[in-house]
């Protein structure tokens, strides 16, 4: 098959699209290694500037985190957490938010939920690396009832569970989460997206702001002379058309 792809390439075929995708990932991994060596695996800017990153990421990409462009569409929501005492991160992976929030805000404690043992291990490593292990509590599975019990008006929920957000957030009447401020990453759900279920479910209890993924600009001097494709690639987060919902309790 490889010989046919090289000798008679069909650039619209699924196979060639797969090759192109693998090529981007390979280039990105090479760039991530180079940047981690030259700049250090540390967040350069944004609300978590100075946070040290572990080299192996789960379901996300290292370079945007180093540059501080990772999910920059919602970064401002984490800049001032003064009105919260706790962050509940459901789908914490390697701990970018679960560790970043207490790292940037010394008064914050985090509950980090993830069913993956690898994620739990890396999140724990990241917490220890950044000196916040005593303020990051790890748990496995978050049920709707457990989440409702944590919604005390002083807790910020961060939810990214690859489509499972409907089962978590919409299983109970919206009134049970009426005091919960939530940042939710939406995903595809069958022929539609989870935002189409979540927004109407909370229409009576929350004001919803939608943030959509944008093209990122990078101002890192190391990349000043790089081709435009390279400058785009280092900010690419490995997905397209991402959507986040900020659900804020109605006054």
Buried (B, 14 or more C-beta within 10 A) or exposed (E): EEEEBEEEEEEEEEEEEEBEEEEBBEBBEEBBEEBBEEBEBBBBBBBBEEBBBBEEBBEBBBBBBBBBBBBBBBBEBBEEBEEBBBBBBBBBBBBBBBBBBBBBBEEBBBBBBBEBEEBBBBBBBBBBBBEBBEBBBBBEEBEBEBBBEBBEEEBBBBBBBEBBBBEBBBBBEBEBBBBBBBBBBBBEBEEEBBBEBBBEBBEEBBEBEEBEBEEBEBEBEEBEEBEEEBBBBBBBBBEEEBBBBBBBBEE
